[in-house]
Structures are given as structure tokens and as C-alpha cells.
Amino acid sequence: MSDTPVFDAVPQLVAAAPRTPITPIMVRAAERPRPWWRGGVEFGAASLPGSYHEENEDSFIPALPAPSRLAVADGVGGGARGRVASQALIERIRQLTPAILARPARLRQWLFDADDAVAAEIARYTDRAGASTFVAALPQWGWRRWRITWVGDCRAYRLRGRGEPQPLTRDDTYGHLGETPPPNAGADDPARMVGNGAVEETNRVVAALRCGEILLLCSDGVHKEVPAGEMAEILRGAESLNARCRKLAAAAHTNGGTDDATVVAVQRHRWFGLGDAVWALVIVALFAGAGLGYFAHFDRVSVRDETPTQARPSAPAKAPKPRPTVPEPSLPHWPVETLPAGEISAPELPLPHLPVETLPAGLPLHLPMEMPPVGRVPPPASKSLPAMQSPPVNRLNSTHHREGKQR
């Protein structure tokens, strides 16, 4: 016996309709809750067939665990026509890209091509008409931004931390479009579908998904049977996102729903980022500082209260080993002779004396050479400089000088 109502309903559904395709997501065992420190993106999906259908007419993406897009397609027409229409539309959604969603003209052309492809696929199995509604979401910027497009009454919700899920789409029903429904339809029935030519304009919206928020895509068999408050309570559970999707699909049948119930969801989780690391370091530093202060105070108190004890004699200090000294280079010294006090030796060589001529008093002074007049300079006798001549030596004075020295 399983722990969720979904697993209890699976055996009865298989016995009632053996050909009903049961996806592995429905019968998978309950996963463990995601750890609080583990970030990234978590996906979940579940689909339950209705009680009055022979086959499940809903199709969906993702192929877990990490799809490149999310989508839910709800087949219209009953029997094989609805199933074929939804599966053919899912194959066309796999070819949808963010570049197509960003341009309305290209998205409109893609929608017309998908309408023709779904109609051609239905014609291969039956001559009766069939169609499908859908909602698709493509991620951008690392699962932070989602481009959403839809046709019909499949919806997209965004669930934040508080409050009820916020609808991101608007149903293409007769009542919302202000059109008169046909005799066999009501105001809540879809007026726009893919596969029968009932497509005109494309619907698109851009939604941001922050950490902790959930993006939910579902068919009309879920949002018509599960109130917004109950939907928020189930999605905020402690189980894995896959288990919460199964509970949400089961709640649609528990509340009396008979249509196919399909749910696809994605939730962003915050990693243990840089801000958390900074706070962790701050807390560790505070505890470390408090611990160091406590131990420093304890050491001061213990040192103050303890009794003095006799100090142990210390070992004699070892004499340092002598270092080899390198003689410093000495400056050159000249020899100095010490003389007796009061005596000054004369230099060995006599000082040069210029000859001095003694003239009688009153005689004119004879110049050695004639001085030219002021302002006139005689030209040189030749280009070569005259040879230097030594001055005449006064032998008389030199003889007297030597005699005086000898005395």
C-alpha cells in the first residue's frame, strides 16, 4: 500500500482502462525532500487520466530531470483524436525556441505551422476533427526568466512565499474573449485551439522566477477543480516537488473532477552562496573572539590567585663560540722623523733665489726689455715661440749665501 492517494488510484484506473498510458512519473516511489543547502532547479510532473476517457488525452514535457522547456497539451475531441492531437502538438513545441518567442511574427507563423501539422497528424488516424490546447514555458538567464505562450484554457501560475498562486495567463474562452459560444458549448469552453484552424493571434508573456518560487503549468482538469488556496497549501509542502505534483493531480479527482489532470512544475532553490559564506565567517569570528576573551580572562585570574613557587635553577649559559675576525684593511702611512726639541732641520735642497741687483741710490732702474708704447704691440719676429732662458745668476750673492750657511 502506498503513502499517497495517487498510488491508491492507479490499480483501479489500470483495471478499468487497460490501454490507458500510465507514465512512470505517476508510479514512481516518493522521493526524499531536497536538502536545504542544495540549490539549483527542481522539476516535477504528474498526469492522471479522467474517469470518462478511454485514454489519457493530455501530454506534457519535461523528460526529467532537466528539460529545456516545460509544456502541457490538453487534447480535445475525445478518443484517439484528443490523444493524437496533444502528442502531435508536443512534438511541435519541442521545436519552439526563445528566438521564436521573442518575435510575434515568427511566433504567429510557428502557430499556423503547428495547426497544419496537428490537423495532418489527426487525418492519418481518423476523418473526424480534433484539436488541442497548450501552455509552454521556455527558460532564459539560467532559469531566472521564462517566456510563456499559450492557446486555449491551459494555465500557468507563479507561487511565491506567501499568498495564493498568481495566474500568468488568461484563458482563451468564449466568456473571456466576449464571443457567443455555439449551441453545444459553454462560456468556459475554449474558443481557440490548435488543429482545427481556430487560431488567430498568439499569446505570450515574460515572467521572472526568483529563488524559492514555483512555476506551475496545468490543464483545465486541475485549475477548475482545485481552489487556489488548496493549490498553494499542497505546493508549499515538505515533500519533493514531484510528490507535490502528484498530490495536486490527485486532489483534482478527490474534489470530483472527471477530466484528465496534468501538472508540470519547476522550483528554483537558492545555493549556499557568497552572502551565506560571509555571514558564516562573521559568526565564526564572533565566537572565536568571545572564546579568546574568555580564556584570556581565565588566565589572568589564575595567575593572580596562584602562590609563588621557588624557581628552578636555570642551566648555565653557554659561552658563544668566538667568531673568526677578519683584519680590516689599513690605510697607508708615511714615515715621520722625530726631531729633537728646538731644532728644525732645513730642507736638503736649497730654496730657489732670484737674482737681485743692488743699484746705487738715485740711479734710474734699468728695465730688462724695452716696453712698447701703450696701444701698440710689435709683431713677433717669427711664428715659433722664443726659447725660455734661465735668468742670470748673481754669483756674488750665491757665494755670500753659501759662506753664510757654512758659518
Secondary structure, DSSP 8 states (H G I E B T S, - for coil): --SSHHHHHHHHHHHH-TT----HHHHS-------TT--EEEEEEEEE--SS-SS--EEEE--TT--S-EEEEEEESSTHHHHHHHHHHHHHHTT--HHHHH-HHHHHHHHHHHHHHHHHHHHTT-SS--EEEEEEEEEETTTTEEEEEEESS-EEEEE-SSSS-EE-----BHHHHT----TT--TTSBS--BSSS---S-EEEEEE--TT-EEEEE-HHHHTTS-HHHHHHHHTSSS-HHHHHHHHHHHHHHTT--S-EEEEEEEEE--S-HHHHHHHHHHHHHHHHHHHHHHHHHHHHHHHHS----------------------------------TT-----SS-----------TT-----SS----TT-----SSSS----------HHHHHHHHHHHH-
